[in-house]
Amino acid sequence: MSWITPEPNLDVEKPLYICVLSNTKTSQIPGLSAAGKTAELTVYTPAGDSELMHTGNIISVPVLPMTPPLDTPTPAVITRSALNLTKTPYVFVNSGLMILPDASIPMKSTSGKPGEDIRSGVAVHDPKVIFENAKKIGYELAPATDHPVIGESTPGGTTTAMGVLMSLGYDAKASSSADINPMELKKQVICEAMAKNNLTFGCLSDDPWKAVSYLGDPMMPAAAGLVAGFKEYDPEMHIVLAGGTQMAAVFAVLKHAGVNTKNVCLATTRYVMEDQSANFDALSKEIGFKSYIADPGFGKSKLPGIQRYEAGTIKEGAGAGGAMYLSALLGVSDQQFREEVENVCGILKAGKV
């Protein structure tokens, strides 16, 4: 029995993992994001995640991305494990970073600027430019793959996703990187942002780029552009958006922008699907995307920090759900996967942590 539902059965010869890295000042609102030990440290998370995924440890950032309580390891350890086990090639895309990772990280750039606090009136500068630049990257990468998996590391991104989805007309309740979802704070921040620009529920359903500009983050147009580039090269290509609510927002932007979404699916974790404070399953039906759900059985892990995933401390991130999907697709069992996650964590513990 597969640990991914439904069981993936594509015949894949050239998988490729891509992780979009970006920052938004929205993540620095106290209490909003748990993708870092403090709100201030969330600016280091994407750079730290990329270094961990590439090398197995952090290099230039001061602190490993961890989530309180009990310092639950970043989902980047999950993605690192998948890349180790499957030997899948990977690349990172800078779509507006405040902190750059080490120069050794394989990186392409959309030339996007970091996102602003959505309450300021401008969330993303020039989203169409980011989209077009990312589209070129997708088209350039397309000959090297028959199945791209696109993840992200963007602290604060569930709030921006919720804002964009609401402005497009979806009753979104975003999941959270914390075990207690700060839903009321998210709603308050989004309401303030919408009031700043005189926006109402569903008012931007015909203008997704304006929705991203007012309420989104730089990851969204970059991920959307990558999909558009792959689809321009091969309209039939199977693409996985690796993530929960944030990738639901990307899919919605694609749909409302008229981009080809045939064979574009989402892959996330059961921790997102089962989050009672969110509504991922309802969103999948309303927006109209297929999703793969990964259950790695982390409750069986020897490590307390990994067991914390079962309690809802961190649910997704750094393309973790898509990384697990890719592992299962390429024949890795859930037990093999758990063992590799424990191995990656052991190396971290022996290193800079």
C-alpha positions as CSV (number, residue, x, y, z in Angstrom):
1,M,0.0,0.0,0.0
2,S,1.4,3.4,-1.0
3,W,2.1,6.1,1.5
4,I,0.9,8.6,-1.1
5,T,-2.8,9.0,-1.8
6,P,-3.7,8.5,-4.7
7,E,-0.7,6.3,-5.6
8,P,1.4,8.1,-8.2
9,N,1.9,6.0,-11.3
10,L,3.6,8.2,-13.9
11,D,6.5,6.8,-16.0
12,V,9.1,9.4,-15.1
13,E,12.7,9.4,-16.5
14,K,13.9,13.0,-15.8
15,P,12.4,14.4,-12.6
16,L,13.5,17.9,-11.5
17,Y,13.0,19.6,-8.2
18,I,12.8,23.4,-8.1
19,C,12.5,25.5,-5.0
20,V,11.4,29.1,-5.2
21,L,12.9,31.3,-2.4
22,S,11.5,34.6,-1.4
23,N,10.8,36.9,1.6
24,T,8.0,39.1,2.5
25,K,7.9,41.7,5.3
26,T,4.5,40.2,6.2
27,S,6.4,37.4,8.0
28,Q,7.9,39.9,10.4
29,I,4.5,40.7,11.9
30,P,4.9,39.2,15.5
31,G,2.9,36.0,15.9
32,L,2.1,35.5,12.3
33,S,4.7,33.0,11.1
34,A,6.4,30.2,12.9
35,A,8.9,29.6,10.1
36,G,11.8,30.6,12.4
37,K,12.5,31.0,16.1
38,T,11.4,34.6,16.1
39,A,9.6,36.9,13.6
40,E,12.8,38.7,12.9
41,L,14.7,35.5,12.1
42,T,12.2,34.4,9.4
43,V,14.1,36.6,6.9
44,Y,16.9,34.0,7.1
45,T,14.7,30.9,6.6
46,P,14.7,30.7,2.8
47,A,18.5,31.1,2.6
48,G,19.0,28.6,5.4
49,D,16.6,26.1,3.8
50,S,18.4,26.2,0.5
51,E,21.8,25.7,2.2
52,L,20.4,22.8,4.1
53,M,18.8,21.2,1.1
54,H,22.0,21.6,-0.9
55,T,24.7,20.7,1.7
56,G,22.9,19.1,4.6
57,N,23.7,22.0,6.9
58,I,23.7,25.8,7.1
59,I,26.7,27.8,5.8
60,S,26.3,31.5,5.9
61,V,23.1,32.1,7.9
62,P,23.4,32.5,11.7
63,V,20.7,30.0,12.8
64,L,19.1,26.9,11.5
65,P,15.4,27.3,10.6
66,M,13.5,25.7,13.5
67,T,10.0,26.0,14.8
68,P,9.1,26.3,18.5
69,P,8.2,24.5,20.7
70,L,10.9,21.9,21.0
71,D,12.7,23.3,17.9
72,T,11.0,21.1,15.4
73,P,13.3,20.8,12.3
74,T,12.5,22.7,9.2
75,P,10.7,20.8,6.4
76,A,13.9,21.3,4.4
77,V,15.3,18.2,6.1
78,I,12.4,16.3,4.5
79,T,13.2,17.6,1.1
80,R,16.9,17.0,1.6
81,S,16.1,13.4,2.4
82,A,14.1,13.0,-0.8
83,L,16.9,14.5,-2.9
84,N,19.4,12.2,-1.2
85,L,17.3,9.0,-1.8
86,T,16.2,9.8,-5.4
87,K,19.3,11.6,-6.7
88,T,16.9,14.0,-8.3
89,P,18.6,17.1,-9.9
90,Y,17.5,20.4,-8.3
91,V,17.8,24.1,-8.7
92,F,16.7,27.2,-6.6
93,V,15.1,30.3,-7.9
94,N,15.6,33.6,-6.1
95,S,12.3,35.5,-6.3
96,G,13.0,38.3,-3.9
97,L,15.3,37.4,-1.0
98,M,16.4,39.7,1.8
99,I,19.3,37.4,2.7
100,L,21.2,35.6,0.0
101,P,22.5,32.0,0.6
102,D,26.1,30.9,0.1
103,A,27.4,31.4,-3.5
104,S,27.7,27.7,-3.9
105,I,23.9,27.2,-4.0
106,P,22.7,26.5,-7.6
107,M,20.5,29.6,-8.1
108,K,18.6,31.3,-10.9
109,S,17.0,34.7,-10.4
110,T,13.8,36.4,-11.4
111,S,15.3,39.8,-10.5
112,G,12.3,40.3,-8.1
113,K,12.4,42.4,-5.1
114,P,11.4,41.1,-1.6
115,G,7.8,41.5,-0.7
116,E,6.4,44.2,1.5
117,D,4.1,44.1,4.5
118,I,0.7,43.6,2.8
119,R,-0.8,46.3,5.0
120,S,1.5,48.9,3.4
121,G,-0.6,49.0,0.2
122,V,1.9,47.3,-2.0
123,A,2.8,43.6,-1.4
124,V,4.7,42.7,-4.5
125,H,6.6,45.0,-6.9
126,D,6.0,44.2,-10.6
127,P,4.5,40.7,-10.3
128,K,4.1,40.5,-14.1
129,V,7.9,41.1,-14.6
130,I,8.6,38.3,-12.0
131,F,6.2,36.1,-13.9
132,E,7.8,36.7,-17.3
133,N,11.3,36.2,-16.0
134,A,10.3,33.0,-14.3
135,K,8.6,31.8,-17.5
136,K,11.9,32.2,-19.3
137,I,13.6,30.1,-16.6
138,G,10.9,27.4,-16.9
139,Y,11.3,27.3,-20.6
140,E,15.1,27.0,-20.3
141,L,14.8,24.2,-17.8
142,A,12.1,22.3,-19.7
143,P,14.4,20.2,-22.0
144,A,16.1,18.7,-18.9
145,T,12.9,17.3,-17.3
146,D,9.7,15.4,-18.0
147,H,8.3,15.9,-14.5
148,P,9.1,19.2,-12.6
149,V,8.2,19.4,-8.9
150,I,8.0,23.1,-7.8
151,G,8.3,23.9,-4.1
152,E,8.9,27.1,-2.1
153,S,10.4,28.6,1.0
154,T,8.5,31.8,1.9
155,P,7.8,32.6,5.5
156,G,4.5,34.4,6.0
157,G,3.2,32.8,2.8
158,T,0.1,31.2,4.2
159,T,-1.2,34.7,5.1
160,T,-0.5,36.1,1.7
161,A,-2.0,33.0,0.1
162,M,-5.2,33.5,2.1
163,G,-5.4,37.1,1.1
164,V,-4.9,36.5,-2.6
165,L,-7.5,33.6,-2.5
166,M,-10.0,35.8,-0.8
167,S,-9.6,38.6,-3.3
168,L,-10.1,36.1,-6.1
169,G,-13.4,35.0,-4.5
170,Y,-12.4,31.8,-2.5
171,D,-13.4,31.3,1.1
172,A,-9.9,30.4,2.1
173,K,-8.7,29.3,5.6
174,A,-4.9,28.9,5.3
175,S,-3.0,26.4,7.2
176,S,-0.1,27.4,9.4
177,S,3.5,26.5,10.3
178,A,2.5,26.5,13.9
179,D,0.6,24.0,16.0
180,I,-1.9,26.7,16.9
181,N,-3.0,28.5,13.8
182,P,-3.1,32.3,14.4
183,M,-6.2,32.6,12.3
184,E,-7.7,35.7,13.9
185,L,-4.4,37.6,13.4
186,K,-4.2,36.5,9.8
187,K,-7.8,37.7,9.2
188,Q,-7.0,41.0,10.9
189,V,-3.9,41.6,8.8
190,I,-5.7,40.7,5.6
191,C,-8.6,42.9,6.5
192,E,-6.3,45.8,7.1
193,A,-4.5,45.2,3.8
194,M,-7.8,45.0,1.8
195,A,-9.1,48.2,3.5
196,K,-5.8,50.0,2.5
197,N,-6.7,49.4,-1.2
198,N,-10.5,49.5,-0.9
199,L,-10.7,45.8,-1.8
200,T,-13.6,43.5,-1.1
201,F,-14.1,39.7,-1.3
202,G,-13.8,38.5,-4.9
203,C,-13.3,41.9,-6.3
204,L,-10.1,40.9,-8.2
205,S,-11.3,37.7,-9.7
206,D,-10.6,39.2,-13.2
207,D,-7.2,40.6,-12.3
208,P,-5.0,38.0,-10.5
209,W,-1.8,40.1,-10.9
210,K,-3.4,43.0,-9.1
211,A,-4.4,40.5,-6.3
212,V,-0.7,39.4,-6.1
213,S,0.5,43.0,-6.2
214,Y,-1.8,44.0,-3.3
215,L,-1.9,40.9,-1.1
216,G,0.6,38.3,-2.3
217,D,4.3,37.5,-2.1
218,P,7.1,37.2,-4.7
219,M,6.9,33.4,-4.7
220,M,3.5,33.4,-6.4
221,P,4.3,35.0,-9.7
222,A,7.6,33.1,-9.8
223,A,6.0,29.7,-9.4
224,A,3.3,30.6,-11.8
225,G,5.8,31.7,-14.3
226,L,7.8,28.5,-14.1
227,V,4.6,26.5,-14.8
228,A,3.9,28.8,-17.8
229,G,7.4,28.2,-19.1
230,F,7.2,24.5,-18.8
231,K,3.8,24.5,-20.5
232,E,5.0,26.7,-23.3
233,Y,7.7,24.0,-24.0
234,D,5.3,21.1,-23.6
235,P,1.6,21.8,-23.1
236,E,1.1,18.1,-21.9
237,M,3.8,18.1,-19.3
238,H,2.9,16.8,-15.8
239,I,3.8,19.3,-13.2
240,V,3.5,19.1,-9.4
241,L,3.2,22.2,-7.2
242,A,4.7,21.1,-3.9
243,G,2.8,22.7,-1.0
244,G,-0.6,23.3,0.6
245,T,-2.5,26.6,0.8
246,Q,0.4,28.6,-0.8
247,M,0.4,26.4,-3.9
248,A,-3.4,26.4,-4.0
249,A,-3.1,30.2,-4.4
250,V,-0.5,29.7,-7.2
251,F,-2.9,27.3,-8.9
252,A,-5.7,29.9,-8.5
253,V,-3.6,32.6,-10.0
254,L,-2.7,30.4,-13.0
255,K,-6.4,29.6,-13.5
256,H,-7.6,33.2,-13.3
257,A,-4.7,34.4,-15.6
258,G,-5.7,31.8,-18.2
259,V,-2.5,29.8,-18.1
260,N,-2.7,26.1,-19.1
261,T,-3.2,24.0,-16.0
262,K,-3.7,20.7,-17.7
263,N,-1.8,18.0,-15.8
264,V,-0.8,20.5,-13.0
265,C,-1.4,18.9,-9.6
266,L,-0.6,19.7,-6.0
267,A,1.2,17.4,-3.5
268,T,1.1,18.1,0.2
269,T,1.1,16.3,3.5
270,R,-1.7,14.8,5.5
271,Y,-0.9,17.4,8.2
272,V,-2.2,20.1,5.9
273,M,-5.2,18.0,4.7
274,E,-6.2,17.2,8.3
275,D,-5.7,20.7,9.7
276,Q,-9.0,21.5,11.3
277,S,-8.3,25.2,11.3
278,A,-7.9,25.3,7.5
279,N,-9.9,24.0,4.6
280,F,-7.5,22.6,2.0
281,D,-9.8,19.8,0.8
282,A,-12.7,22.3,0.3
283,L,-10.3,24.6,-1.6
284,S,-9.2,21.8,-3.9
285,K,-12.7,21.2,-4.9
286,E,-13.6,24.9,-5.3
287,I,-10.5,25.9,-7.2
288,G,-10.4,22.6,-9.1
289,F,-7.1,21.0,-8.6
290,K,-6.1,17.4,-8.0
291,S,-3.9,16.7,-5.0
292,Y,-1.6,14.0,-3.8
293,I,-1.4,13.5,0.0
294,A,1.7,12.1,1.7
295,D,1.7,10.3,5.0
296,P,5.3,9.5,6.1
297,G,4.3,8.0,9.4
298,F,6.4,10.4,11.4
299,G,4.8,9.2,14.6
300,K,7.0,6.1,14.3
301,S,10.2,8.2,14.2
302,K,12.8,7.9,16.9
303,L,13.2,11.7,17.0
304,P,10.9,13.8,19.2
305,G,11.3,16.8,16.8
306,I,10.1,14.7,13.8
307,Q,7.3,13.2,15.9
308,R,6.1,16.8,16.4
309,Y,4.9,16.9,12.8
310,E,2.2,14.4,13.9
311,A,1.0,17.0,16.4
312,G,0.7,19.7,13.8
313,T,3.9,21.6,14.6
314,I,4.9,22.4,11.0
315,K,2.8,20.8,8.3
316,E,4.5,21.7,5.1
317,G,7.2,23.8,3.5
318,A,10.3,23.7,1.3
319,G,8.3,21.4,-1.0
320,A,8.1,18.7,1.6
321,G,4.9,17.1,0.4
322,G,6.1,17.1,-3.2
323,A,9.4,15.7,-2.2
324,M,7.7,12.8,-0.5
325,Y,5.5,12.3,-3.5
326,L,8.6,12.2,-5.7
327,S,10.2,9.6,-3.4
328,A,7.2,7.3,-3.5
329,L,6.9,7.8,-7.3
330,L,10.6,6.6,-7.6
331,G,10.1,3.6,-5.4
332,V,11.1,4.7,-1.9
333,S,9.1,3.2,1.0
334,D,7.9,5.2,4.0
335,Q,10.3,3.4,6.3
336,Q,13.3,4.1,4.1
337,F,12.2,7.7,4.0
338,R,11.9,8.0,7.8
339,E,15.3,6.5,8.3
340,E,16.8,9.0,5.9
341,V,15.1,11.9,7.6
342,E,16.6,10.7,10.9
343,N,20.0,10.4,9.2
344,V,19.8,14.0,7.9
345,C,18.8,15.2,11.3
346,G,21.7,13.3,12.9
347,I,24.2,15.0,10.6
348,L,22.7,18.4,11.5
349,K,23.0,17.6,15.2
350,A,26.7,16.7,14.7
351,G,27.3,19.8,12.7
352,K,26.3,23.4,13.4
353,V,23.2,22.9,15.4
